[in-house]
Amino acid sequence: NHALAANGAAVAVSSQYASNFPATALNNGDRRGANWGSGGGWNDATGNTHPDWLQVNFNGQKTIDRVVVYTVQDNYASPSVPTDAMTFTQFGVTAFQVQTWNGSSWVTQATVTGNNLVKRTVSFTAVATDRIRINVTAALAGYSRITEVEAWTTP
């Protein structure tokens, strides 16, 4: 996972609701979003306004072909490990773009709409980049809420 803080990646966000919804939660390895509202995930600060974005800078150039976005679960107070089939109905991110940096501008690798999955895996043709951006264009209950982002290379 090239996006993991333990692998040298750093995160930036368009806005942050409060200090208890930090950007650093986005790449700390906790896919569940445990302790939501106390460091368990990111919540943007611009209610009912999109887009919102998060950016992950890798520790150098990486070739990636898959990004996994985890949004907050309906049972955020007692979350379980997300599966590929786990859905949400209350607070999740419903539409977003996965973008990569080409050295001078953002390139959209995939667009997701109508999402209802807590764990959304997005695959695309392999690309070399030193950063990714998740550009959220729609979410339930007015805010963008994400608990973890991963970026992978298929072996």
trRosetta pair geometry for C-beta under 8 A, 3 or more apart (Angstrom, degrees):
i j d omega theta_ij theta_ji phi_ij phi_ji
1 4 4.4 78 103 -27 110 111
1 7 6.6 178 89 -1 70 146
1 150 4.6 -66 -136 -148 113 99
1 151 6.7 105 -163 52 61 52
1 152 6.2 -37 -100 -80 56 81
2 7 6.2 -123 -140 113 33 146
2 9 6.5 107 147 -64 58 129
2 58 5.0 -13 164 -118 108 123
2 62 4.4 85 -133 -160 156 173
2 64 6.2 -108 29 -79 142 117
2 151 4.6 -57 59 87 99 104
2 152 7.2 177 6 -84 90 28
2 153 7.3 69 -30 -19 121 95
3 7 7.7 63 61 57 19 123
3 9 5.0 -166 -161 139 33 176
3 27 5.1 -128 145 -120 85 120
3 56 4.5 1 -136 168 98 159
3 58 7.2 -71 -86 -87 47 84
3 67 7.9 77 -35 -134 143 87
3 132 7.0 -52 -89 38 115 125
3 149 5.4 -98 159 109 158 85
3 150 5.3 -168 45 -135 124 31
3 151 4.2 110 -35 10 105 95
4 7 4.4 78 72 10 95 105
4 9 6.0 114 65 26 29 120
4 27 5.5 178 -126 177 29 94
4 28 8.0 94 -151 -121 73 8
4 29 6.1 45 -136 -69 110 87
4 150 7.3 14 -53 -120 84 79
5 8 7.7 132 -174 -4 35 6
5 9 5.8 -94 -88 67 37 78
5 10 7.3 71 -118 -90 80 44
5 11 7.7 -60 -77 -11 98 102
5 24 6.9 37 -78 -158 150 81
5 27 4.7 129 -36 110 82 101
5 28 5.9 0 15 -93 129 52
5 29 7.7 -96 34 -23 92 88
6 29 6.9 20 -3 -46 122 125
7 58 7.9 -30 116 -149 107 80
7 59 6.5 -142 138 7 70 124
8 58 7.2 55 95 180 94 53
8 59 2.9 17 114 -57 133 141
8 60 7.8 20 106 1 141 85
9 27 5.5 -99 94 168 120 160
9 56 5.3 9 178 -179 125 100
9 57 6.4 162 -156 82 69 48
9 58 5.3 -32 -101 -111 94 45
9 59 6.3 -99 -64 -27 51 81
10 56 7.4 158 79 -155 36 55
10 57 4.9 -11 59 57 88 103
11 23 4.5 -168 113 157 113 103
11 24 6.4 173 49 -90 121 37
11 26 4.8 135 -129 64 163 124
11 27 5.4 171 -45 5 123 118
11 54 6.3 -11 -166 -176 106 102
11 55 6.9 149 -155 81 55 53
11 56 5.4 -23 -98 -100 76 70
11 57 7.7 -166 -77 18 27 74
11 149 7.9 130 -109 43 123 123
12 23 6.5 6 -129 -170 17 160
12 54 7.3 163 86 -158 45 56
12 55 4.7 -10 60 59 92 105
12 57 7.4 42 -2 -14 103 106
13 16 5.7 96 82 -63 135 88
13 23 4.4 -155 -13 -96 116 116
13 26 7.6 152 -66 -24 115 148
13 42 6.1 -169 -94 -162 154 142
13 44 7.1 -153 168 -102 121 79
13 52 7.7 5 -176 172 93 95
13 53 7.0 177 -152 96 54 54
13 54 4.8 -19 -104 -106 82 77
13 55 7.4 -168 -78 20 35 72
14 44 6.5 4 72 -130 100 116
14 46 7.6 -51 118 5 114 127
14 51 7.6 152 -43 119 169 77
14 52 5.0 -155 52 -156 135 62
14 53 4.6 93 -38 44 116 73
14 54 7.4 -93 -4 -65 81 46
15 44 5.0 70 74 -164 95 81
15 45 3.8 -107 148 35 119 102
15 46 5.5 97 48 -21 156 96
15 52 6.7 -84 37 -135 94 104
16 19 7.5 63 134 -84 127 34
16 21 6.0 175 -171 90 84 92
16 22 6.7 19 -151 -119 139 38
16 23 6.3 -87 -86 -39 125 88
16 42 6.9 -81 -120 -151 86 91
16 43 7.5 81 -160 72 55 60
16 44 7.1 -75 -95 -130 26 38
16 45 5.8 23 75 -35 22 112
17 21 4.7 29 50 46 106 146
17 43 4.1 -18 -1 100 138 102
17 44 6.3 80 -47 104 86 19
17 45 4.7 172 -89 -86 43 68
17 143 7.0 18 -73 -148 130 142
18 21 5.6 81 55 16 68 98
18 43 7.7 3 26 69 76 114
18 45 7.8 126 -36 -96 52 101
19 22 6.5 12 -172 -69 50 93
20 37 5.8 13 137 170 123 46
20 38 5.4 -39 -162 -107 111 35
20 39 6.2 -78 -159 -43 60 59
21 25 7.3 -82 -170 21 43 142
21 37 7.3 -20 -70 -112 88 34
21 39 7.9 -145 -90 -90 23 25
21 41 6.6 -21 -146 95 80 58
21 42 5.5 96 163 -143 87 34
21 43 3.9 -61 -160 28 156 92
22 25 5.2 120 74 -14 78 94
22 39 6.0 0 21 -127 109 69
22 42 6.8 -73 97 -93 26 79
23 26 5.7 -36 -176 5 54 120
23 42 5.7 47 -101 -101 44 128
23 54 6.8 168 -139 -135 96 106
24 27 7.4 -81 -164 48 43 77
24 28 6.3 60 149 -56 75 112
24 39 8.0 -27 79 -155 99 91
25 28 5.7 -52 -140 6 36 125
25 30 7.2 -53 -164 57 80 116
25 33 7.7 63 164 -126 124 68
25 39 5.7 169 -79 174 119 57
25 40 6.0 91 -150 144 140 13
25 41 5.0 -148 127 -97 140 20
25 42 5.7 -180 64 -43 108 73
25 147 6.8 -70 144 -154 109 52
25 148 7.7 -94 145 -76 71 63
26 41 7.5 78 -77 -148 61 57
26 42 5.3 -1 -60 -18 103 129
26 54 5.8 -166 -131 -177 164 150
26 56 7.3 -140 122 -78 122 106
26 146 6.2 35 -115 108 99 109
26 147 7.6 161 -110 146 51 19
26 148 6.3 145 -163 -122 43 32
26 149 5.3 6 174 12 98 100
27 56 6.1 119 -63 -122 140 121
27 148 7.0 114 -91 -148 34 71
27 149 6.3 -43 -76 58 84 83
28 148 7.5 -105 46 -107 66 96
29 148 7.4 32 -158 -128 4 131
30 33 6.7 141 128 -63 103 23
30 34 5.7 -98 -172 26 132 94
30 40 6.8 -96 115 -147 141 72
30 147 6.9 -90 108 166 85 102
30 148 6.3 -164 82 -68 50 123
31 70 5.1 -175 -158 -86 74 166
31 81 6.4 53 82 -146 118 70
31 82 5.6 -116 147 25 112 105
31 119 7.2 20 -178 -97 120 112
31 147 6.7 86 -173 111 31 116
31 148 4.8 -81 -107 32 52 154
32 40 7.8 -58 101 -166 76 115
32 73 7.4 -33 -167 -7 64 132
32 79 4.0 147 177 112 96 122
32 80 6.6 -142 -125 109 114 11
32 81 5.9 -66 -73 -91 103 44
32 82 6.8 179 -97 -21 53 83
32 147 6.9 -106 98 158 24 152
33 36 5.1 32 150 -73 102 100
33 40 4.6 84 177 152 58 106
33 41 4.3 -2 -135 -47 104 126
33 70 7.0 -164 -40 133 103 116
33 72 5.4 179 174 -115 173 69
33 73 6.5 179 49 7 128 90
33 76 6.2 -56 113 -140 124 88
33 79 5.4 102 64 -27 84 171
33 147 3.2 -85 -74 -115 102 140
33 148 7.3 -131 -61 -18 76 90
34 40 5.2 -147 84 -123 34 122
34 79 5.9 -133 -78 50 59 113
35 38 4.4 -84 175 74 97 99
35 39 5.5 -5 117 64 125 83
35 40 3.9 165 78 -54 65 111
36 40 4.2 -82 -70 73 42 133
36 41 5.6 -8 -117 21 82 112
36 72 6.1 86 -121 -136 140 117
36 76 4.1 -37 30 171 161 114
36 77 7.1 -91 47 -76 112 40
36 79 7.3 100 -25 -27 116 126
36 147 7.5 -61 -92 -98 98 111
37 40 6.9 1 22 31 46 108
37 76 7.8 97 -14 136 99 127
40 76 7.7 143 102 -175 143 98
40 79 8.0 152 177 12 141 140
40 147 6.5 -23 149 -132 79 101
41 72 5.8 166 93 -80 169 98
41 145 6.2 54 130 -177 131 82
41 146 6.2 -169 -171 95 105 36
41 147 3.8 -58 -101 -101 119 65
41 148 7.7 -80 -111 -33 90 60
42 54 6.5 102 91 -87 165 137
42 144 7.7 -14 115 115 96 91
42 145 7.1 173 89 -146 56 44
42 146 5.3 -6 58 61 101 82
42 147 7.6 -173 20 -88 69 26
43 143 5.4 16 -166 156 91 137
43 144 7.2 154 -151 83 43 56
43 145 5.2 -2 -102 -103 77 82
44 52 4.1 -71 -85 -139 160 152
44 136 7.6 -150 -28 59 142 140
44 143 5.6 -175 53 -162 82 84
44 144 4.3 47 -4 47 122 100
44 145 7.9 -114 6 -63 75 49
46 49 4.2 -72 150 66 108 115
46 50 7.9 158 100 -71 115 37
46 52 6.4 178 48 -83 111 107
47 142 4.5 13 -161 160 86 119
47 143 5.6 -41 -105 -71 69 87
48 142 4.6 -37 -55 -139 72 94
49 52 7.9 101 100 -54 72 93
50 136 6.1 -104 -140 114 112 79
50 137 5.2 115 149 -155 134 35
50 138 6.1 -104 -3 -73 173 40
50 139 7.2 150 -80 8 130 90
50 144 7.2 114 -106 -52 98 112
51 135 5.1 -1 -175 179 144 87
51 136 5.9 147 -159 74 78 52
51 137 5.1 -34 -96 -91 95 62
52 135 7.9 160 80 -159 36 47
52 136 4.6 -13 61 58 85 113
52 139 7.9 -25 30 -6 124 134
52 144 4.0 -142 64 6 142 149
53 133 5.4 0 -171 -176 121 107
53 134 6.5 162 -151 82 65 52
53 135 4.8 -17 -99 -105 103 62
53 136 6.7 -172 -82 14 43 76
54 133 7.0 167 84 -152 41 61
54 134 5.1 3 53 51 90 99
54 136 7.9 44 0 -17 87 107
54 146 6.5 -109 -3 56 150 148
54 149 6.6 -178 102 -23 133 151
55 131 6.0 15 -179 176 98 120
55 132 7.1 176 -150 90 56 44
55 133 4.7 -21 -99 -100 80 85
56 131 6.3 174 88 -153 50 72
56 132 5.2 2 53 55 97 88
56 133 7.8 -177 19 -81 65 40
56 149 6.0 -153 -39 97 139 131
56 151 6.7 -172 88 -16 142 129
57 130 6.7 10 -157 141 73 85
57 131 4.6 -26 -106 -99 58 111
58 61 7.5 113 86 -98 129 7
58 62 4.9 -105 177 -4 170 123
58 129 7.6 113 13 108 129 73
58 130 5.4 -133 52 -166 99 53
58 131 6.2 -152 6 -78 78 49
58 132 8.0 63 -34 -4 100 85
58 151 7.3 -91 -75 73 116 144
60 130 6.3 -87 166 -124 20 101
61 128 5.6 19 -180 178 107 101
61 129 7.0 177 -144 100 69 12
61 130 5.1 -55 -86 -73 53 88
62 128 7.1 179 91 -146 28 61
62 129 6.7 -30 61 67 72 60
62 130 7.1 115 12 -107 76 41
62 151 7.1 101 102 122 143 124
62 153 6.9 -131 171 -47 97 120
63 126 5.4 25 174 -180 103 109
63 127 7.0 178 -147 88 66 24
63 128 4.8 -35 -89 -89 77 72
63 153 5.5 71 93 -112 78 126
64 67 7.0 54 155 -61 132 81
64 100 7.4 -180 59 -100 115 130
64 126 7.0 173 88 -143 24 67
64 127 6.5 -26 61 61 71 73
64 129 6.7 -55 25 41 107 102
64 132 7.2 -49 63 -62 160 128
64 151 4.8 -35 -128 173 150 100
64 152 6.3 105 -146 71 90 28
64 153 5.6 -98 -108 -71 46 74
65 123 6.3 19 147 -157 82 78
65 124 6.1 -148 -160 71 60 57
65 125 6.7 -73 -130 157 98 15
65 126 4.1 -44 -72 -84 110 70
65 127 7.4 133 -86 11 61 65
65 152 7.3 -58 57 96 65 73
65 153 6.2 78 14 -131 88 50
65 154 5.3 -54 65 3 128 101
66 121 6.4 -9 -169 -171 108 95
66 122 6.9 156 -154 82 57 50
66 123 4.9 -18 -100 -103 87 71
66 124 7.5 168 -80 23 42 66
66 151 7.4 151 88 -157 55 45
66 152 4.5 -24 73 64 104 102
66 153 7.7 178 29 -81 91 16
66 154 6.3 88 -10 -47 123 92
67 98 4.9 166 46 -138 145 137
67 109 7.9 113 1 77 124 136
67 110 7.9 -167 40 40 113 127
67 121 7.7 161 86 -154 41 50
67 122 5.0 -14 62 61 86 102
67 132 6.2 167 -101 -174 137 159
67 134 7.5 -177 154 -79 143 102
67 149 6.9 -12 -174 -171 100 91
67 150 6.8 162 -158 85 51 56
67 151 5.2 -14 -105 -102 81 70
67 152 7.4 178 -83 19 32 76
68 119 6.4 -8 -173 -170 107 85
68 120 7.0 160 -156 81 56 45
68 121 5.0 -21 -102 -101 86 70
68 122 7.4 177 -85 19 35 71
68 148 7.8 -2 108 111 96 96
68 149 7.2 161 83 -156 58 43
68 150 4.3 4 50 52 102 106
68 152 7.2 38 -9 -7 102 116
69 93 6.9 -68 144 68 130 141
69 96 6.7 162 -138 69 179 152
69 98 7.8 -141 -37 -82 122 104
69 119 7.9 158 81 -154 45 39
69 120 4.9 -15 61 62 92 99
69 122 7.0 26 0 -4 103 114
69 134 5.9 124 -103 -125 128 146
69 146 6.4 -63 -170 -136 93 119
69 148 8.0 167 -156 89 35 56
69 149 5.7 -4 -108 -110 65 80
70 82 5.8 -180 -132 15 109 158
70 118 6.4 16 -154 155 71 75
70 119 5.5 -9 -103 -101 81 67
70 120 7.8 -179 -79 22 34 69
70 146 6.7 107 80 -168 58 73
70 147 4.7 -64 111 64 107 95
70 148 4.2 22 40 51 127 87
70 149 7.3 -142 22 -67 78 40
71 88 6.4 -92 97 0 114 156
71 91 7.5 -175 154 109 103 77
71 92 4.0 92 118 -143 141 84
71 93 4.4 -155 -97 15 137 90
71 115 7.9 117 -3 128 145 128
71 118 5.8 -128 60 -143 76 51
71 120 7.4 30 -6 -1 103 109
71 139 7.8 -172 -144 -132 137 107
71 145 6.0 86 -164 93 84 78
71 146 5.6 -55 -104 -106 61 58
71 147 6.7 119 -158 5 11 89
72 76 5.2 0 -178 -94 106 122
72 88 7.3 93 91 -120 57 151
72 91 4.8 -41 85 106 118 123
72 92 6.4 -155 58 -88 66 61
72 118 7.8 -90 99 -136 16 94
72 145 4.2 -32 -2 132 123 125
72 146 7.4 -111 -29 -85 77 14
72 147 5.8 124 -80 -42 60 106
73 76 5.4 160 68 -75 75 60
73 79 4.8 136 35 -120 139 101
73 80 7.5 133 -122 35 171 66
73 82 7.1 -157 -72 -83 114 98
73 86 7.2 -38 -115 158 106 129
73 88 6.2 -146 -137 -94 39 106
73 118 5.3 18 -90 -122 78 139
74 88 5.3 166 -42 -140 86 74
74 89 5.9 19 -83 40 133 78
74 90 4.8 106 -118 17 86 118
74 91 6.9 155 -98 18 49 95
75 78 5.5 -47 158 64 107 77
75 79 6.2 155 99 -90 82 52
75 80 7.6 29 81 -2 126 86
76 79 5.9 0 -136 -58 36 105
76 91 7.0 -15 -40 46 132 153
79 82 8.0 -25 177 -51 109 81
80 86 7.9 -165 78 -109 102 147
82 86 4.9 -126 -150 47 73 145
82 118 4.5 -142 -129 109 124 117
82 119 3.9 146 136 -42 128 114
83 86 4.8 118 48 -25 75 99
83 119 6.7 -159 91 28 17 137
84 117 7.4 -19 -177 -156 46 131
84 119 6.0 -85 -98 87 38 119
84 121 7.0 -30 -122 -1 98 119
85 117 7.8 -93 -149 -126 15 101
86 117 6.8 92 78 -158 60 68
86 118 4.4 -36 108 30 109 122
86 119 6.2 67 50 10 106 96
87 116 4.8 13 -152 137 104 98
87 117 6.1 -58 -103 -98 62 44
87 118 6.7 -176 -126 -19 9 85
88 91 6.5 -85 177 52 133 62
88 92 3.7 121 78 -28 147 131
88 116 6.2 -154 53 -172 65 64
88 117 7.6 60 8 152 87 6
88 118 5.3 112 -38 -72 104 82
88 140 7.4 -158 125 27 113 143
89 92 8.0 44 -10 11 13 111
89 116 7.3 24 -81 -156 56 110
89 140 7.7 149 157 -130 30 173
90 140 6.1 166 144 121 23 141
90 141 6.3 25 163 -34 65 133
91 139 7.8 4 172 170 48 102
91 140 5.7 -132 -115 85 13 107
91 141 5.1 -35 -110 32 64 139
91 143 7.8 -13 -160 66 88 93
91 145 5.4 -15 155 45 103 150
92 115 7.0 -120 135 115 120 100
92 116 6.9 113 76 -143 147 42
92 117 7.9 170 -179 73 156 28
92 118 6.5 -113 -104 -97 133 57
92 139 6.8 -137 119 -150 36 82
92 140 5.7 43 50 22 56 115
92 145 7.0 -99 -115 67 30 102
93 96 5.7 15 158 -35 125 123
93 115 6.4 3 106 83 69 137
93 120 8.0 -103 80 10 104 141
93 136 5.4 -89 -142 -131 121 117
93 138 7.5 119 -169 90 61 53
93 139 4.7 -40 -112 -102 54 100
93 144 5.9 40 -98 -144 106 75
93 145 6.8 -157 -46 55 87 58
93 146 6.2 10 -28 -74 138 89
94 113 7.4 26 144 -162 79 49
94 114 6.7 -11 -180 -122 92 12
94 115 5.0 178 -151 55 38 81
94 116 7.1 15 -118 -71 84 58
94 138 4.7 -55 72 109 100 102
94 139 5.8 166 11 -105 82 32
94 140 6.2 96 -34 -36 115 80
95 111 7.9 6 -169 178 88 83
95 112 6.2 -175 -142 99 47 68
95 113 4.6 15 -114 -116 106 62
95 114 7.2 50 -78 -12 90 36
95 115 6.4 174 -68 11 39 102
95 136 7.3 111 88 -165 59 57
95 137 4.6 -59 110 72 108 95
95 138 3.8 45 33 37 110 104
95 139 7.8 -123 36 -53 68 52
96 111 7.8 -165 102 -150 36 52
96 112 5.4 4 55 55 70 105
96 115 7.4 -16 14 0 90 148
96 134 5.5 5 174 -178 136 88
96 135 6.1 154 -163 78 76 48
96 136 4.7 -33 -100 -103 104 53
96 137 6.1 169 -95 12 39 79
96 138 7.9 -131 -51 40 60 64
97 108 4.9 -55 -171 -131 125 107
97 110 7.0 167 -155 88 57 49
97 111 5.1 -22 -103 -103 82 72
97 112 7.5 -175 -83 20 32 72
97 133 8.0 15 97 103 91 88
97 134 7.4 162 77 -156 50 44
97 135 4.3 -7 53 57 100 106
97 137 6.9 61 -14 -22 90 116
98 108 7.3 103 72 -159 49 62
98 109 5.0 -54 100 62 96 102
98 110 4.6 18 40 51 111 93
98 111 7.9 -143 20 -70 70 32
98 112 7.5 60 -19 -12 94 105
98 122 5.0 171 -23 106 149 151
98 124 7.0 -164 89 -16 131 138
98 132 6.8 -22 -170 -169 82 115
98 133 7.9 150 -161 80 38 51
98 134 6.3 -17 -103 -104 60 70
99 106 4.3 15 170 -177 137 108
99 107 6.2 150 -158 71 79 38
99 108 5.3 -44 -96 -95 86 50
99 109 6.5 163 -110 4 27 84
99 132 6.6 143 81 -165 54 63
99 133 4.4 -18 66 61 109 95
99 134 7.6 -176 23 -79 82 23
99 135 5.9 43 -8 -11 124 113
100 106 7.3 145 72 -153 27 62
100 107 5.4 -26 64 61 79 95
100 109 5.6 55 -5 -38 104 122
100 127 5.2 145 70 106 171 140
100 129 4.0 -123 -172 -68 111 163
100 131 7.4 146 -154 87 57 53
100 132 5.6 -34 -98 -106 65 71
100 133 7.8 -173 -77 20 20 75
101 105 7.6 180 -145 95 62 20
101 106 6.2 -41 -94 -98 60 59
101 107 7.6 154 -105 14 12 85
101 129 5.3 125 53 -160 69 109
101 130 6.3 -54 71 55 122 73
101 131 4.6 31 6 62 131 96
101 132 7.5 -129 -6 -79 84 28
101 133 7.5 88 -50 -14 88 103
102 105 6.1 -9 45 59 103 65
102 106 7.8 152 5 -118 86 12
102 107 5.2 65 -34 -20 116 123
102 129 7.1 -58 -80 -105 42 98
106 133 5.9 -42 -127 36 130 136
106 135 7.9 92 161 -43 153 133
107 127 7.6 -149 84 -161 133 160
108 111 6.3 17 174 -56 128 91
108 135 8.0 -67 -103 33 98 133
109 122 7.7 114 103 139 105 118
109 124 4.1 106 167 130 109 177
109 125 7.7 -145 -153 45 100 71
109 127 6.5 -128 -100 6 128 145
110 122 4.7 179 83 -179 154 120
110 123 7.7 103 -67 69 152 30
110 124 5.1 -136 -43 -66 109 121
112 115 5.2 38 150 -56 115 120
112 120 6.3 74 -153 167 164 144
112 122 6.2 -97 -53 -91 123 124
113 138 7.6 52 -134 36 75 131
115 120 5.5 -20 -146 -90 130 148
117 120 4.6 127 82 -77 115 80
124 127 7.2 -14 109 -7 113 112
126 153 7.3 56 -128 -136 111 84
126 154 7.7 -110 -78 33 110 96
129 132 6.7 96 107 -66 140 70
132 149 7.6 -160 91 156 126 132
132 151 5.5 170 -6 -87 148 139
134 146 7.1 103 97 -92 151 166
134 149 6.1 -138 -22 -111 139 140
136 139 6.0 10 173 -42 125 114
136 144 4.2 111 94 -118 164 132
136 146 7.6 -144 -65 -41 136 121
139 142 7.3 -35 92 81 96 14
139 143 6.2 -68 102 94 137 31
139 144 4.9 176 -25 -92 156 53
139 145 6.7 139 -173 14 142 75
146 149 6.6 21 160 -50 133 95
